[in-house]
Amino acid sequence: MQITKDRLRAELEKRRSSRSADERDRVAADLAGWMYSAPFRLEYDVTVAAYVPFGTEPGSIAQLDALADRGVILLLPVVPAGPPGPLDWVRYDGPSSLIEGRWGLLEPKGDGLGTDAVQAASVIFVPAYAVDKTGIRLGRGAGYYDRTLTSADADLVAVVYDDEVLDEPLPADPHDVRMGWVLTPDGGFRELG
């Protein structure tokens, strides 16, 4: 019997919640460190889309600051009001530019650049509960990222803990957008597929 996405999310959330504060801090530092040895060109004229980790997600604002330190143009998502749809994007201008948005997510304040702004990104970091070796990503379930990434022409990087890169295939729907890369605290960047 195949496990459902909701059940798998609940199991992964429980596992994430059991991680100690020390482990989460180490993971955040390791993920930020990988920004300086990414296999992508990350320089002053490159646009990168990322996100502020929320709740039990691996990482911290330190990843964003490491990317900003590289000089990239950094875009962060803003969840639109109403039903799930594509994400809006705003330029990141440091931790002081973040405010609490929908569902308590930290989002950049400023004028939205529109849902198409992500098309300028050459690398997009995507939150996930897990990713399998073929690039299928298990997200939170609302579909914001799948709606956003359908026409993205970028390297898509799922960010997860090392034990969330699964050998067994994840359940997938036709609209699920595959990731080309995964970033983990111990393994760094790895190509999928």
C-alpha positions as CSV (number, residue, x, y, z in Angstrom):
1,M,0.0,0.0,0.0
2,Q,1.4,3.4,-1.0
3,I,1.7,6.0,1.7
4,T,-0.3,9.2,1.2
5,K,1.4,12.6,0.9
6,D,-0.4,13.8,4.0
7,R,0.7,10.9,6.1
8,L,4.3,11.3,4.9
9,R,4.2,15.0,5.6
10,A,3.1,14.3,9.2
11,E,5.8,11.7,9.7
12,L,8.5,14.0,8.4
13,E,7.2,16.9,10.4
14,K,7.3,14.8,13.6
15,R,10.9,13.8,12.8
16,R,11.9,17.4,12.1
17,S,10.3,18.5,15.4
18,S,12.4,16.0,17.3
19,R,15.7,17.6,16.2
20,S,17.5,19.5,18.9
21,A,18.1,23.2,18.8
22,D,21.9,22.5,18.6
23,E,21.4,20.2,15.5
24,R,19.2,22.8,13.8
25,D,21.8,25.5,14.5
26,R,24.6,23.3,13.0
27,V,22.4,22.5,10.0
28,A,21.7,26.2,9.4
29,A,25.4,27.1,9.5
30,D,26.3,24.2,7.2
31,L,23.7,25.2,4.6
32,A,24.8,28.8,4.7
33,G,28.4,27.6,4.2
34,W,27.4,25.7,1.0
35,M,26.4,29.0,-0.6
36,Y,30.1,29.8,-1.0
37,S,30.8,26.6,-3.0
38,A,27.6,26.3,-5.0
39,P,28.0,24.6,-8.4
40,F,26.2,27.6,-10.0
41,R,27.5,31.0,-11.0
42,L,26.4,33.2,-8.1
43,E,27.8,36.7,-8.8
44,Y,26.6,40.3,-8.8
45,D,24.6,40.1,-12.1
46,V,22.8,36.8,-11.3
47,T,19.2,36.6,-9.9
48,V,18.5,33.9,-7.4
49,A,15.1,33.1,-5.8
50,A,15.1,31.7,-2.3
51,Y,12.9,31.7,0.8
52,V,13.1,32.3,4.6
53,P,13.0,28.9,6.3
54,F,9.9,28.5,8.5
55,G,9.2,26.3,11.5
56,T,11.1,23.1,11.3
57,E,12.5,23.7,7.8
58,P,16.3,23.3,7.6
59,G,18.3,26.6,7.3
60,S,18.1,30.1,8.4
61,I,18.4,33.7,7.3
62,A,22.2,33.1,7.2
63,Q,21.7,31.3,3.8
64,L,20.1,34.5,2.4
65,D,22.9,36.6,3.8
66,A,25.5,34.3,2.4
67,L,23.9,34.6,-1.0
68,A,23.6,38.4,-0.6
69,D,27.3,38.4,0.3
70,R,28.0,36.8,-3.1
71,G,26.4,39.9,-4.6
72,V,23.4,38.2,-6.3
73,I,20.1,39.8,-6.8
74,L,18.0,37.9,-4.3
75,L,14.2,37.5,-4.6
76,L,12.0,36.1,-1.9
77,P,8.4,35.0,-2.2
78,V,5.3,36.7,-0.9
79,V,2.2,34.5,-0.5
80,P,-0.8,36.1,-2.3
81,A,-4.1,36.6,-0.5
82,G,-6.9,34.4,-1.5
83,P,-6.7,30.8,-2.8
84,P,-3.4,29.2,-3.7
85,G,-1.8,30.7,-6.8
86,P,1.7,31.6,-8.1
87,L,3.9,33.4,-5.6
88,D,4.7,37.1,-5.9
89,W,8.4,38.2,-5.5
90,V,10.2,41.0,-3.7
91,R,13.9,41.8,-3.6
92,Y,15.6,40.9,-0.3
93,D,17.4,43.8,1.4
94,G,18.6,42.2,4.5
95,P,17.0,40.8,7.7
96,S,15.5,44.2,8.7
97,S,13.4,44.1,5.5
98,L,11.5,41.1,6.6
99,I,8.0,41.3,8.1
100,E,5.5,38.7,9.2
101,G,3.2,37.7,6.3
102,R,0.5,35.2,5.8
103,W,0.6,32.2,8.1
104,G,3.4,33.8,10.1
105,L,5.9,33.4,7.3
106,L,8.7,36.0,7.1
107,E,8.4,37.9,3.8
108,P,10.2,41.0,2.5
109,K,8.4,44.3,2.7
110,G,8.4,46.4,-0.4
111,D,6.7,46.5,-3.8
112,G,5.9,43.2,-5.3
113,L,7.6,42.5,-8.6
114,G,4.9,40.2,-9.8
115,T,4.6,36.5,-10.3
116,D,6.7,36.6,-13.5
117,A,9.7,38.1,-11.6
118,V,10.9,34.6,-10.8
119,Q,11.6,34.0,-14.5
120,A,14.7,36.1,-14.2
121,A,16.2,33.7,-11.6
122,S,18.9,31.3,-12.8
123,V,18.7,29.3,-9.5
124,I,15.6,28.8,-7.4
125,F,15.9,27.3,-3.8
126,V,12.6,25.5,-3.0
127,P,11.4,24.3,0.5
128,A,10.5,20.7,0.8
129,Y,9.8,18.0,3.3
130,A,11.6,15.4,1.1
131,V,12.8,14.8,-2.4
132,D,13.4,11.5,-4.1
133,K,16.4,10.6,-6.4
134,T,14.3,11.4,-9.5
135,G,13.6,15.0,-8.3
136,I,10.0,14.5,-7.1
137,R,9.5,17.0,-4.2
138,L,7.1,16.7,-1.3
139,G,6.1,20.2,-0.3
140,R,3.5,21.5,2.2
141,G,0.6,20.6,-0.1
142,A,-0.9,23.9,-1.1
143,G,0.8,24.0,-4.5
144,Y,2.2,27.5,-4.5
145,Y,5.6,26.4,-5.7
146,D,4.2,24.0,-8.3
147,R,2.1,26.8,-9.7
148,T,5.1,29.2,-9.6
149,L,7.7,26.9,-11.2
150,T,5.7,25.5,-14.1
151,S,7.5,27.6,-16.6
152,A,10.7,28.4,-14.7
153,D,13.9,28.0,-16.7
154,A,16.3,27.7,-13.8
155,D,18.2,25.2,-11.7
156,L,15.6,24.1,-9.1
157,V,17.2,23.1,-5.8
158,A,15.2,21.4,-3.0
159,V,16.6,22.1,0.5
160,V,16.1,19.3,2.9
161,Y,17.9,17.4,5.7
162,D,20.2,14.6,4.6
163,D,17.8,11.8,5.6
164,E,15.0,13.4,3.6
165,V,16.6,12.5,0.2
166,L,14.7,9.3,-0.4
167,D,15.7,6.3,-2.5
168,E,12.1,5.1,-2.7
169,P,9.9,7.1,-5.1
170,L,7.6,9.7,-3.6
171,P,3.9,9.8,-4.6
172,A,3.6,12.3,-7.5
173,D,0.8,14.1,-9.3
174,P,1.0,15.3,-12.9
175,H,1.4,18.9,-11.8
176,D,4.4,18.3,-9.6
177,V,7.5,20.1,-10.8
178,R,10.7,18.0,-10.6
179,M,13.8,19.4,-8.9
180,G,17.1,19.1,-10.7
181,W,19.2,19.5,-7.5
182,V,19.1,18.9,-3.8
183,L,21.0,20.8,-1.1
184,T,21.6,19.1,2.3
185,P,23.7,20.2,5.3
186,D,26.1,17.3,5.1
187,G,26.0,16.4,1.4
188,G,25.9,19.8,-0.1
189,F,24.6,20.2,-3.6
190,R,23.8,17.1,-5.5
191,E,22.3,16.7,-8.9
192,L,19.1,14.6,-9.1
193,G,17.6,12.4,-11.9
